[in-house]
């Protein structure tokens, strides 16, 4: 029994020795506070790989593309296979330049999920089912708001169009992820400004034509550059939806 207790003690000491010590600045006196937590993601950014296979994408995400090293936290195959490439707590290099609302460094504030898709093909049911399971997991475990699921193109409309106009955003909304308009919200009030609405949702307005393309790709399934009366109703509802979940 004494030998068993000694073994347990030695195991505990070894575990303590392996645990990383807090990083402390030698210039200051250490007075620890319990009032903190880990820096964490608050948005999920969805991508399409725009490549030919999972194998090709795994290679790219572990090495580089023409623009340099890239990565993502997860890759979802067309058959529903799921790969993790970067720890949730780490900063994957998936978003690049762009912004969403007040966030101008999406890599530091998001989980990046790549979907094996060339940007033109439909997204198979097995892939979307796996994505929904993953979204359920990361939203619950990492406390990411369920409405905070956006397209890569939403936060970088001048550079990106993925996951593309064929992505089933309505299906995600039916499962409780992302914002989606509610017809019951009715028509917008007099003086409604669609640009302020786009900005309130999170879209950057640096290039308004590109922003409209990104918004229409997400909510209308096309890439038009003009807003019509249906868009005004949609944007009015999206602003109301955003207010309800904040």
C-alpha positions, -999 to +999 in steps of 0.1 A: +000+000+000+028+024+009+045+016-024+012+023-042+008+057-025+044+065-034+038+057-070+007+080-070+027+108-055+055+105-080+029+104-109+013+136-095+047+153-092+056+144-128+023+157-141+029+190-122+064+192-136+051+188-171+023+214-167+032+247-182+038+275-157+021+308-161+040+333-181+051+360-157+068+393-165+099+395-144+095+433-142+064+431-121+054+415-088+030+385-094-003+391-077-026+366-094-063+373-100-090+346-106-109+370-129-099+358-163-104+331-189-089+319-221-091+341-252-117+325-273-135+325-307-167+344-310-174+338-348-174+308-371-162+315-406-172+289-433-151+284-464-151+263-496-117+248-504-121+254-541-098+225-547-102+190-563-100+167-533-097+164-495-061+151-500-052+182-519-068+205-493-051+187-464-018+192-481-025+229-488-037+235-452-006+220-438+018+238-461+009+268-482-008+281-513+003+308-537-002+335-510+018+317-483+011+295-453-026+288-447-046+267-423-081+261-408-093+246-376-114+220-394-119+205-428-152+187-437-151+162-466-178+158-491-186+124-476-189+138-441-154+129-429-140+154-404-105+166-399-090+189-373-058+207-383-054+234-355-064+234-319-095+254-311-075+277-288-049+285-314-051+311-342-055+294-375-046+313-407-078+311-426-096+344-428-070+369-441-078+405-445-114+417-439-138+426-411-171+417-395-187+444-374-161+457-351-138+427-356-109+434-379-087+404-371-110+374-378-081+350-374-079+359-337-116+358-331-129+329-351-130+292-358-123+285-395-141+256-411-132+245-447-157+225-468-144+202-495-161+219-525-148+234-557-170+265-553-195+254-580-209+220-569-238+214-545-229+205-509-238+168-503-262+160-474-235+140-456-212+170-456-239+194-443-249+168-416-213+166-405-210+204-405-242+208-384-228+183-358-195+202-357-214+235-353-234+220-324-202+210-308-181+241-312-210+265-303-217+246-271-182+238-261-166+271-270-197+293-262-198+308-297-232+324-303-252+302-327-261+332-349-224+341-354-218+318-384-207+337-415-193+332-450-157+339-458-171+362-485-192+381-459-161+393-441-139+398-472-164+407-500-137+423-522-115+392-522-136+361-516-169+344-527-168+312-508-185+291-498-205+303-528-241+308-539-250+271-537-243+268-500-275+259-481-277+288-455-314+282-450-307+247-439-283+260-413-308+286-402-334+259-398-310+241-374-305+273-355-272+287-370-267+321-386-292+348-391-321+343-414-350+367-422-385+361-409-414+371-432-434+379-400-412+410-394-431+427-422-420+457-443-393+482-432-404+515-418-403+548-437-367+561-442-352+526-438-315+527-449-303+494-464-267+504-461-270+511-424-287+477-421-259+459-439-234+476-416-255+468-385-254+431-394-217+432-398-209+437-434-180+461-443-190+489-467-156+497-482-168+485-516-206+486-517-210+466-549-188+438-535-208+439-502-241+436-521-227+406-540-217+389-508-250+396-491-270+384-521-249+353-524-257+345-488-294+354-487-306+353-523-283+327-539-272+350-567-245+376-572-264+407-582-249+441-573-282+460-567-307+459-538-344+457-545-375+460-523-372+423-514-337+430-501-350+459-480-375+435-464-348+409-458-324+434-444-350+449-421-357+414-407-320+406-404-315+437-383-344+427-360-330+392-358-296+405-348-311+426-321-331+397-307-300+375-303-277+401-288 
